[in-house]
Structures are given as structure tokens and as C-alpha cells.
Amino acid sequence: MRIVPIPIGMDNHIHIIWQVKGDIDTSEVQKQFLEGCSKHIKKDLEIHHPSVLAFFKSTQKDRAYHFWKRNGRSVELYDDAIFQQKLDYIHFNPVKACLCTLPEEYIYSSARNYLEDNFSDSLLTHYRG
């Protein structure tokens, strides 16, 4: 399995493009990713922002806190044109949100990696690569 995360830390959502290889259930990968992130978010809030944690209190019986929207949107990127369209959307999302002027200026974007063709100091992998 190879996951190619392309995180964009917007104020209320995140975009990730990943690729699951082999005989692995994509929904299981997504579930494990969300659960793992939730544990880290909860721990960080408990340590650094305990008063904020109350905003994530869940009314559901199966969990104490709720950090993710149920049934987050997933789109299969089945060809290069759709992949490029989604990557461009992700890179320009912070520009549209007025968080920066150019995609590569946004600190949480992979746009700079693609612009400079530099993935050596990153957890990211070029999608062609």
C-alpha cells in the first residue's frame, strides 16, 4: 500500500489524494486514517486547548467526541485529467479562501513541491513518481 497524502489545512476541512495499492479495502484505509487523526487531535486538544475540546463532544453513543463529518466526500480519480483537475482544485482552494495569493505560498500545500519539483524533504510523493 502506498498513500500519497496531499494535505491542505483549511480552517474547516482537509483535502487528501491517496493511492491504495494491492488488495486493500479503500474504506478501511480511510477509516484507519480518520481514527488515527482523531486520536491525535483529541490528545493535542487535551494538552494545549482543553477548553476547545468541549466543542467536539458527541451526542452519539459510539464515541465521546466527533471530529469528522460523517460520510466525507470521496472521489475516485480514475484518469489523469480528473486527477489533475482535483489537484488543481486542492492547490487553489486556499487562494479562493483568501488565505494566500498564490497556491505555493500556503504553508500546508503541496503546490510548492510541485512548482519546484522538490519532494526530497517531504512525506509527499509526486503522483507521477
DSSP file (Angstrom, degrees, kcal/mol; ACC not computed):
  #  RESIDUE AA STRUCTURE BP1 BP2  ACC     N-H-->O    O-->H-N    N-H-->O    O-->H-N    TCO  KAPPA ALPHA  PHI   PSI    X-CA   Y-CA   Z-CA
    1    1 A M              0   0    0      0, 0.0     2,-0.4     0, 0.0    19,-0.1   0.000 360.0 360.0 360.0 134.9    0.0    0.0    0.0
    2    2 A R  B     -A   19   0A   0     17,-0.5    17,-0.5     2,-0.0     2,-0.5  -0.991 360.0-164.4-127.2 122.3    1.3    3.5   -0.9
    3    3 A I        -     0   0    0     -2,-0.4    15,-0.1    15,-0.2    17,-0.1  -0.926   2.6-165.3-107.8 128.9   -0.5    6.5    0.4
    4    4 A V        -     0   0    0     -2,-0.5    13,-0.3   120,-0.1     2,-0.3  -0.811  14.3-164.1-112.4  88.0    0.3    9.8   -1.3
    5    5 A P        -     0   0    0      0, 0.0   120,-0.2     0, 0.0    13,-0.1  -0.530  15.8-176.9 -78.1 138.8   -1.1   12.5    1.1
    6    6 A I        -     0   0    0     -2,-0.3     2,-0.2   118,-0.1     9,-0.1  -0.765  20.0-165.7-127.8  84.0   -1.5   16.0   -0.2
    7    7 A P        -     0   0    0      0, 0.0     2,-0.4     0, 0.0     9,-0.1  -0.497  18.0-177.7 -82.4 140.1   -2.7   17.9    2.8
    8    8 A I  E     -B   15   0B   0      7,-0.5     2,-1.8    -2,-0.2     7,-0.5  -0.936  18.5-149.9-129.4 107.3   -4.3   21.3    2.7
    9    9 A G  E     +B   14   0B   0     -2,-0.4     5,-0.2     5,-0.1    99,-0.1  -0.546  25.7 173.2 -84.0  80.3   -5.1   22.5    6.2
   10   10 A M        -     0   0    0     -2,-1.8    -2,-0.0     3,-1.5    83,-0.0  -0.236  48.1 -99.1 -75.4 174.4   -8.0   24.7    5.6
   11   11 A D  S    S+     0   0    0      1,-0.2    -1,-0.1    -2,-0.0     3,-0.1   0.754 115.9  12.5 -71.3 -22.0   -9.9   26.2    8.6
   12   12 A N  S    S+     0   0    0      1,-0.2     2,-0.3     0, 0.0    -1,-0.2   0.312 126.6  26.2-138.4  10.3  -12.7   23.6    8.5
   13   13 A H        -     0   0    0     -5,-0.1    -3,-1.5    55,-0.0     2,-0.3  -0.984  56.0-139.6-163.1 170.9  -11.6   20.8    6.2
   14   14 A I  E     -B    9   0B   0     -2,-0.3     2,-0.4    -5,-0.2    -5,-0.1  -0.989   9.4-147.8-138.7 146.0   -8.7   18.9    4.6
   15   15 A H  E     +B    8   0B   0     -7,-0.5    -7,-0.5    -2,-0.3     2,-0.4  -0.952  19.9 176.7-113.7 135.0   -8.1   17.5    1.1
   16   16 A I        -     0   0    0     -2,-0.4     2,-0.5    -9,-0.1    -2,-0.0  -0.997  16.7-162.2-139.2 133.7   -6.0   14.4    0.6
   17   17 A I        +     0   0    0     -2,-0.4     2,-0.3   -13,-0.3    -2,-0.0  -0.974  25.9 165.8-110.6 125.7   -5.2   12.4   -2.5
   18   18 A W        -     0   0    0     -2,-0.5     2,-0.5   -15,-0.1   -15,-0.2  -0.947  28.1-144.0-137.7 161.1   -4.0    8.9   -1.9
   19   19 A Q  B     -A    2   0A   0    -17,-0.5     2,-0.6    -2,-0.3   -17,-0.5  -0.990   8.7-157.2-127.1 127.0   -3.5    5.8   -3.7
   20   20 A V        -     0   0    0     -2,-0.5     2,-0.3   -19,-0.1   -17,-0.1  -0.908  14.6-164.6-103.9 124.1   -4.1    2.3   -2.3
   21   21 A K        +     0   0    0     -2,-0.6     2,-0.1     2,-0.1    -2,-0.0  -0.817  47.2  14.1-110.3 149.9   -2.2   -0.5   -4.0
   22   22 A G  S    S-     0   0    0     -2,-0.3     2,-1.5     1,-0.1    -2,-0.1  -0.405 113.5 -33.7  88.3-166.4   -2.8   -4.1   -3.7
   23   23 A D  S    S+     0   0    0     -2,-0.1     2,-0.4     2,-0.1    -1,-0.1  -0.487  90.4 131.9 -93.4  65.0   -5.8   -6.0   -2.3
   24   24 A I        -     0   0    0     -2,-1.5     2,-0.5    -4,-0.1    -4,-0.1  -0.956  61.2-117.0-121.7 135.8   -6.7   -3.5    0.4
   25   25 A D    >>  -     0   0    0     -2,-0.4     4,-1.7     1,-0.2     3,-0.6  -0.592  17.7-150.6 -73.2 117.9  -10.1   -2.1    1.1
   26   26 A T  H 3> S+     0   0    0     -2,-0.5     4,-2.4     1,-0.3     5,-0.2   0.865  96.1  56.1 -57.9 -39.1  -10.0    1.7    0.5
   27   27 A S  H 3> S+     0   0    0      1,-0.2     4,-2.3     2,-0.2    -1,-0.3   0.841 105.3  52.2 -65.6 -31.3  -12.8    2.3    3.0
   28   28 A E  H <> S+     0   0    0     -3,-0.6     4,-2.6     2,-0.2    -1,-0.2   0.892 108.4  50.4 -69.8 -39.5  -10.7    0.5    5.7
   29   29 A V  H  X S+     0   0    0     -4,-1.7     4,-2.4     2,-0.2    -2,-0.2   0.938 112.4  47.3 -61.1 -46.3   -7.7    2.8    4.9
   30   30 A Q  H  X S+     0   0    0     -4,-2.4     4,-2.6     2,-0.2     5,-0.2   0.918 111.7  50.7 -61.7 -44.1   -9.9    5.9    5.2
   31   31 A K  H  X S+     0   0    0     -4,-2.3     4,-2.5     1,-0.2     5,-0.2   0.932 112.1  46.1 -59.8 -47.5  -11.4    4.6    8.5
   32   32 A Q  H  X S+     0   0    0     -4,-2.6     4,-2.5     2,-0.2    -1,-0.2   0.886 112.4  51.4 -64.5 -38.9   -7.9    3.9   10.0
   33   33 A F  H  X S+     0   0    0     -4,-2.4     4,-2.6    -5,-0.2     5,-0.2   0.948 112.6  44.8 -61.9 -49.2   -6.7    7.3    8.8
   34   34 A L  H  X S+     0   0    0     -4,-2.6     4,-2.4     1,-0.2    -2,-0.2   0.897 114.2  49.1 -64.6 -41.1   -9.6    9.2   10.4
   35   35 A E  H  X S+     0   0    0     -4,-2.5     4,-2.0    -5,-0.2    -1,-0.2   0.925 112.4  48.0 -64.2 -44.3   -9.4    7.2   13.6
   36   36 A G  H  X S+     0   0    0     -4,-2.5     4,-1.7     1,-0.2    -2,-0.2   0.921 113.2  47.2 -63.0 -44.1   -5.7    7.8   13.9
   37   37 A C  H  X S+     0   0    0     -4,-2.6     4,-2.9     1,-0.2    -1,-0.2   0.901 108.8  55.7 -63.5 -40.3   -6.1   11.5   13.2
   38   38 A S  H  X S+     0   0    0     -4,-2.4     4,-2.7     1,-0.2     5,-0.2   0.903 106.0  51.0 -59.6 -42.1   -8.9   11.8   15.7
   39   39 A K  H  X S+     0   0    0     -4,-2.0     4,-2.2     1,-0.2    -1,-0.2   0.910 112.9  45.6 -62.1 -42.0   -6.8   10.3   18.5
   40   40 A H  H  X S+     0   0    0     -4,-1.7     4,-2.6     2,-0.2    -2,-0.2   0.900 112.9  49.9 -68.7 -40.7   -4.0   12.8   17.8
   41   41 A I  H  X S+     0   0    0     -4,-2.9     4,-2.6     2,-0.2     5,-0.2   0.943 112.4  47.8 -62.1 -47.4   -6.4   15.7   17.6
   42   42 A K  H  X S+     0   0    0     -4,-2.7     4,-2.6     1,-0.2    -2,-0.2   0.928 112.8  47.9 -60.0 -46.8   -8.0   14.8   20.9
   43   43 A K  H  X S+     0   0    0     -4,-2.2     4,-1.9    -5,-0.2    -1,-0.2   0.914 112.4  49.1 -62.1 -43.4   -4.7   14.4   22.6
   44   44 A D  H  X>S+     0   0    0     -4,-2.6     4,-3.2     1,-0.2     5,-0.6   0.914 112.5  47.7 -63.0 -43.2   -3.4   17.7   21.3
   45   45 A L  H  X5S+     0   0    0     -4,-2.6     4,-1.5     1,-0.2     8,-0.2   0.899 109.1  53.8 -66.2 -39.5   -6.6   19.5   22.4
   46   46 A E  H  <5S+     0   0    0     -4,-2.6    -1,-0.2    -5,-0.2    -2,-0.2   0.886 118.9  35.4 -60.0 -38.6   -6.4   17.9   25.8
   47   47 A I  H  <5S+     0   0    0     -4,-1.9    -2,-0.2    -5,-0.2    -1,-0.2   0.926 134.2  19.4 -81.3 -48.2   -2.9   19.2   26.3
   48   48 A H  H  <5S+     0   0    0     -4,-3.2    -3,-0.2    -5,-0.2    -2,-0.2   0.731 135.8  20.4-102.3 -25.5   -2.9   22.5   24.5
   49   49 A H    >X< +     0   0    0     -4,-1.5     3,-1.4    -5,-0.6     4,-1.1  -0.376  60.8 160.2-143.3  59.8   -6.6   23.6   24.3
   50   50 A P  H 3> S+     0   0    0      0, 0.0     4,-0.6     0, 0.0     3,-0.2   0.805  76.7  57.6 -59.0 -30.2   -8.7   21.8   26.8
   51   51 A S  H 34 S+     0   0    0      1,-0.2     3,-0.4     2,-0.2     4,-0.2   0.786 103.1  54.5 -70.9 -24.9  -11.5   24.3   26.7
   52   52 A V  H X4 S+     0   0    0     -3,-1.4     3,-1.8    -7,-0.2     4,-0.4   0.791  90.8  74.6 -76.8 -28.5  -11.9   23.8   22.9
   53   53 A L  H >< S+     0   0    0     -4,-1.1     3,-1.8     1,-0.3    -1,-0.2   0.819  83.9  66.6 -56.3 -33.3  -12.3   20.0   23.3
   54   54 A A  G >< S+     0   0    0     -4,-0.6     3,-1.4    -3,-0.4    -1,-0.3   0.790  88.9  66.1 -60.3 -28.3  -15.9   20.5   24.6
   55   55 A F  G <  S+     0   0    0     -3,-1.8    -1,-0.3     1,-0.3    -2,-0.2   0.719 100.9  50.7 -65.5 -19.8  -16.9   21.8   21.2
   56   56 A F  G <  S+     0   0    0     -3,-1.8    10,-2.9    -4,-0.4    -1,-0.3   0.308  76.7 135.1-101.9   7.3  -16.3   18.4   19.8
   57   57 A K  B <   -C   65   0C   0     -3,-1.4     8,-0.3     8,-0.2     2,-0.3  -0.357  50.2-135.0 -58.2 131.7  -18.4   16.5   22.4
   58   58 A S        -     0   0    0      6,-2.8    -1,-0.1     2,-0.1    -2,-0.1  -0.631  19.0-158.0 -94.8 148.4  -20.5   13.9   20.5
   59   59 A T        +     0   0    0     -2,-0.3     2,-0.2     3,-0.0    -1,-0.1   0.407  68.7 101.6 -96.4  -2.2  -24.2   13.1   21.1
   60   60 A Q  S >  S-     0   0    0      1,-0.1     3,-1.0     3,-0.1    -2,-0.1  -0.585  73.0-136.3 -85.7 146.4  -23.7    9.7   19.6
   61   61 A K  T 3  S+     0   0    0     -2,-0.2    -1,-0.1     1,-0.2     3,-0.0   0.699  97.5  63.6 -75.2 -19.5  -23.4    6.7   21.8
   62   62 A D  T 3  S+     0   0    0      1,-0.1     2,-0.3     2,-0.0    -1,-0.2   0.445 110.0  27.6 -88.5   1.8  -20.5    5.1   19.9
   63   63 A R    <   -     0   0    0     -3,-1.0    -3,-0.1     1,-0.1    -1,-0.1  -0.994  56.7-144.0-159.1 153.1  -18.0    7.9   20.6
   64   64 A A  S    S+     0   0    0     -2,-0.3    -6,-2.8     1,-0.2     2,-0.3   0.810  91.3  26.0 -85.9 -33.6  -17.2   10.7   23.1
   65   65 A Y  B     -C   57   0C   0     -8,-0.3     2,-0.4    -6,-0.0    -8,-0.2  -0.915  63.7-151.6-131.5 156.3  -16.0   13.2   20.6
   66   66 A H        +     0   0    0    -10,-2.9     3,-0.0    -2,-0.3    -3,-0.0  -0.951  23.9 159.0-133.1 112.0  -16.7   13.8   16.9
   67   67 A F        +     0   0    0     -2,-0.4     2,-0.3   -33,-0.1    -1,-0.1   0.639  59.2  59.2-105.2 -19.6  -14.0   15.5   14.7
   68   68 A W  S    S-     0   0    0    -55,-0.0     2,-0.2     4,-0.0     3,-0.1  -0.856  82.4-110.9-119.0 147.5  -15.0   14.4   11.2
   69   69 A K    >   -     0   0    0     -2,-0.3     3,-0.7     1,-0.1     2,-0.1  -0.521  46.6-104.8 -67.2 136.7  -18.1   14.9    9.1
   70   70 A R  T 3  S+     0   0    0      1,-0.2    -1,-0.1    -2,-0.2     0, 0.0  -0.400  99.0   8.7 -65.3 141.2  -20.0   11.7    8.6
   71   71 A N  T 3  S-     0   0    0      1,-0.1    -1,-0.2    -2,-0.1     3,-0.1   0.933  87.2-153.4  54.0  54.1  -19.5   10.2    5.1
   72   72 A G    <   -     0   0    0     -3,-0.7     2,-0.3     1,-0.1    -1,-0.1  -0.167  29.3 -89.4 -53.3 151.1  -16.9   12.6    4.0
   73   73 A R        -     0   0    0      2,-0.0     2,-0.4     1,-0.0    -1,-0.1  -0.483  46.3-175.9 -73.2 126.4  -16.8   13.0    0.2
   74   74 A S        -     0   0    0     -2,-0.3     2,-0.4    -3,-0.1    -1,-0.0  -0.980   4.0-169.2-121.8 136.1  -14.6   10.6   -1.7
   75   75 A V        -     0   0    0     -2,-0.4     2,-0.4     2,-0.0    -2,-0.0  -0.990  20.3-131.8-126.8 126.7  -14.0   10.8   -5.4
   76   76 A E        -     0   0    0     -2,-0.4     2,-1.1     1,-0.1     3,-0.1  -0.645  13.0-149.2 -77.5 129.4  -12.3    8.1   -7.4
   77   77 A L        +     0   0    0     -2,-0.4    -1,-0.1     1,-0.2     6,-0.0  -0.758  27.9 166.3-100.5  87.6   -9.6    9.6   -9.6
   78   78 A Y        +     0   0    0     -2,-1.1     2,-0.3     5,-0.0    -1,-0.2   0.505  57.1  25.8 -91.0  -5.3   -9.8    7.2  -12.5
   79   79 A D  S  > S-     0   0    0     -3,-0.1     4,-2.4     1,-0.1     5,-0.2  -0.976  82.0-104.0-150.4 168.3   -7.8    9.1  -15.1
   80   80 A D  H  > S+     0   0    0     -2,-0.3     4,-2.8     1,-0.2     5,-0.2   0.846 115.2  55.8 -61.2 -37.1   -5.1   11.7  -15.5
   81   81 A A  H  > S+     0   0    0      2,-0.2     4,-2.1     1,-0.2    -1,-0.2   0.921 111.1  42.9 -64.8 -43.8   -7.5   14.5  -16.4
   82   82 A I  H  > S+     0   0    0      2,-0.2     4,-2.4     1,-0.2     5,-0.2   0.903 113.6  52.8 -69.1 -40.0   -9.7   14.1  -13.3
   83   83 A F  H  X S+     0   0    0     -4,-2.4     4,-2.7     1,-0.2    -2,-0.2   0.951 111.3  46.0 -58.0 -49.3   -6.6   13.7  -11.1
   84   84 A Q  H  X S+     0   0    0     -4,-2.8     4,-2.6     1,-0.2     5,-0.2   0.887 110.6  53.4 -63.3 -39.3   -5.1   16.9  -12.5
   85   85 A Q  H  X S+     0   0    0     -4,-2.1     4,-2.3    -5,-0.2    -1,-0.2   0.931 112.6  43.8 -60.1 -46.0   -8.5   18.7  -12.1
   86   86 A K  H  X S+     0   0    0     -4,-2.4     4,-2.7     2,-0.2    -2,-0.2   0.889 112.6  51.7 -69.2 -39.3   -8.7   17.7   -8.4
   87   87 A L  H  X S+     0   0    0     -4,-2.7     4,-2.5    -5,-0.2    -2,-0.2   0.922 111.5  47.6 -63.2 -43.0   -5.0   18.5   -7.7
   88   88 A D  H  X S+     0   0    0     -4,-2.6     4,-2.3     2,-0.2    -2,-0.2   0.914 111.3  51.2 -62.3 -43.0   -5.5   22.0   -9.2
   89   89 A Y  H  X S+     0   0    0     -4,-2.3     4,-1.1    -5,-0.2    -2,-0.2   0.936 111.4  47.7 -58.9 -46.9   -8.7   22.5   -7.1
   90   90 A I  H >< S+     0   0    0     -4,-2.7     3,-0.5     1,-0.2    -2,-0.2   0.921 113.0  48.0 -61.1 -45.4   -6.8   21.5   -4.0
   91   91 A H  H 3< S+     0   0    0     -4,-2.5     4,-0.3     1,-0.2    -1,-0.2   0.853 116.5  42.4 -67.1 -34.0   -3.9   23.8   -4.7
   92   92 A F  H 3X S+     0   0    0     -4,-2.3     4,-2.6    -5,-0.2    -1,-0.2   0.533  90.2  90.0 -90.5  -5.5   -6.1   26.8   -5.5
   93   93 A N  H <X S+     0   0    0     -4,-1.1     4,-1.8    -3,-0.5    -1,-0.2   0.906  88.4  46.8 -59.0 -44.8   -8.6   26.2   -2.6
   94   94 A P  H  4>S+     0   0    0      0, 0.0     5,-3.0     0, 0.0     6,-0.7   0.815 111.2  53.3 -68.5 -27.1   -6.6   28.3   -0.1
   95   95 A V  H >45S+     0   0    0     -4,-0.3     3,-1.8     3,-0.2    -2,-0.2   0.938 109.2  48.3 -67.1 -47.2   -6.3   31.1   -2.8
   96   96 A K  H 3<5S+     0   0    0     -4,-2.6    -1,-0.2     1,-0.3    -3,-0.2   0.843 109.5  53.1 -60.8 -34.0  -10.0   31.0   -3.2
   97   97 A A  T 3<5S-     0   0    0     -4,-1.8    -1,-0.3    -5,-0.2    -2,-0.2   0.376 115.8-118.5 -82.9   4.8  -10.4   31.2    0.6
   98   98 A C  T < 5S+     0   0    0     -3,-1.8    -3,-0.2     2,-0.2    -2,-0.1   0.810  78.9 125.9  61.8  33.2   -8.1   34.3    0.6
   99   99 A L  S   <S-     0   0    0     -5,-3.0     2,-0.3     1,-0.2    -4,-0.2   0.586  80.6  -2.6 -92.1 -13.3   -5.5   32.6    2.7
  100  100 A C        -     0   0    0     -6,-0.7    -1,-0.2    -5,-0.2    -2,-0.2  -0.964  60.8-125.2-163.6 170.6   -2.8   33.3    0.2
  101  101 A T  S    S+     0   0    0     -2,-0.3    -1,-0.1     1,-0.2    -6,-0.0   0.824  96.9  28.9 -93.0 -38.5   -2.2   34.9   -3.2
  102  102 A L  S >> S-     0   0    0      1,-0.1     3,-1.8    -8,-0.0     4,-0.5  -0.935  81.0-121.5-122.7 146.1   -0.5   32.0   -4.9
  103  103 A P  G >4 S+     0   0    0      0, 0.0     3,-1.4     0, 0.0     9,-0.3   0.866 111.1  57.8 -54.6 -39.5   -1.0   28.3   -4.2
  104  104 A E  G 34 S+     0   0    0      1,-0.3     8,-0.1     7,-0.2     5,-0.1   0.626  95.5  66.3 -70.9 -10.9    2.7   27.8   -3.4
  105  105 A E  G <4 S+     0   0    0     -3,-1.8     2,-0.5     6,-0.0    -1,-0.3   0.695  76.9  97.3 -79.3 -19.4    2.5   30.4   -0.6
  106  106 A Y  S X< S-     0   0    0     -3,-1.4     3,-1.9    -4,-0.5     6,-0.3  -0.601  70.5-146.0 -78.5 121.6    0.2   28.3    1.5
  107  107 A I  T 3  S+     0   0    0     -2,-0.5    -1,-0.2     1,-0.3    -3,-0.0   0.781  94.5  48.6 -59.9 -32.5    2.3   26.5    4.1
  108  108 A Y  T 3  S+     0   0    0    -99,-0.1    -1,-0.3  -102,-0.0     2,-0.3   0.298  93.8 100.7 -93.1  10.8    0.2   23.4    4.2
  109  109 A S    <   -     0   0    0     -3,-1.9     3,-0.4    -6,-0.2     4,-0.2  -0.664  64.6-146.9 -99.7 150.7    0.0   22.9    0.4
  110  110 A S  S  > S+     0   0    0     -2,-0.3     4,-2.0     1,-0.2     3,-0.2   0.400  78.7 100.1 -87.4   1.3    2.0   20.6   -1.8
  111  111 A A  H  > S+     0   0    0     -8,-0.3     4,-2.8     1,-0.2    -7,-0.2   0.882  78.9  52.3 -57.1 -40.8    1.8   23.3   -4.5
  112  112 A R  H  > S+     0   0    0     -3,-0.4     4,-2.7    -9,-0.3    -1,-0.2   0.896 106.1  54.6 -63.2 -39.3    5.4   24.4   -3.8
  113  113 A N  H  >>S+     0   0    0     -4,-0.2     5,-2.1    -3,-0.2     4,-0.6   0.919 113.0  42.4 -59.3 -43.4    6.7   20.9   -4.0
  114  114 A Y  H  <5S+     0   0    0     -4,-2.0     3,-0.3     3,-0.2    -2,-0.2   0.895 113.2  52.1 -71.1 -40.2    5.2   20.6   -7.5
  115  115 A L  H  <5S+     0   0    0     -4,-2.8    -2,-0.2     1,-0.2    -1,-0.2   0.918 121.6  31.9 -61.1 -44.5    6.3   24.1   -8.6
  116  116 A E  H  <5S-     0   0    0     -4,-2.7    -1,-0.2    -5,-0.2    -2,-0.2   0.438 102.9-129.7 -92.5  -0.9    9.9   23.4   -7.6
  117  117 A D  T  <5 +     0   0    0     -4,-0.6     2,-0.5    -3,-0.3    -3,-0.2   0.924  61.8 140.5  47.3  50.5    9.7   19.7   -8.4
  118  118 A N      < +     0   0    0     -5,-2.1    -1,-0.2    -6,-0.2    -2,-0.1  -0.945  14.4 144.7-129.1 109.3   11.1   19.0   -4.9
  119  119 A F    >   +     0   0    0     -2,-0.5     3,-1.2    -3,-0.1    -1,-0.1   0.216  46.1 102.4-122.0   9.9    9.9   16.1   -2.9
  120  120 A S  T 3  S+     0   0    0      1,-0.3    -1,-0.1     3,-0.0    -2,-0.0   0.840  87.7  38.0 -68.5 -35.2   13.2   15.2   -1.2
  121  121 A D  T 3  S+     0   0    0      2,-0.0     2,-0.3    -3,-0.0    -1,-0.3   0.006 108.2  86.2-102.9  28.3   12.4   16.8    2.2
  122  122 A S  S <  S-     0   0    0     -3,-1.2    -3,-0.1     2,-0.2     0, 0.0  -0.872  74.6-134.5-130.5 156.0    8.8   15.8    2.2
  123  123 A L  S    S+     0   0    0     -2,-0.3     2,-0.1     2,-0.1    -1,-0.1   0.528  84.1  98.4 -79.3  -7.4    6.5   13.0    3.2
  124  124 A L        -     0   0    0   -120,-0.1     2,-0.4    -5,-0.0    -2,-0.2  -0.391  61.7-151.9 -82.0 157.2    4.8   13.5   -0.2
  125  125 A T        -     0   0    0   -120,-0.2     2,-0.1    -2,-0.1    -2,-0.1  -0.996  27.9-109.5-126.9 135.1    5.5   11.6   -3.3
  126  126 A H    >   -     0   0    0     -2,-0.4     3,-2.0     1,-0.2    -7,-0.0  -0.406  27.8-128.0 -60.6 136.1    5.0   13.1   -6.8
  127  127 A Y  T 3  S+     0   0    0      1,-0.3    -1,-0.2     2,-0.2  -123,-0.0   0.723 108.9  49.2 -64.6 -19.9    1.9   11.5   -8.3
  128  128 A R  T 3         0   0    0      1,-0.2    -1,-0.3     0, 0.0    -2,-0.1   0.501 360.0 360.0 -89.9  -4.0    3.9   10.6  -11.4
  129  129 A G    <         0   0    0     -3,-2.0    -2,-0.2     0, 0.0    -1,-0.2   0.427 360.0 360.0-102.5 360.0    6.6    9.2   -9.4
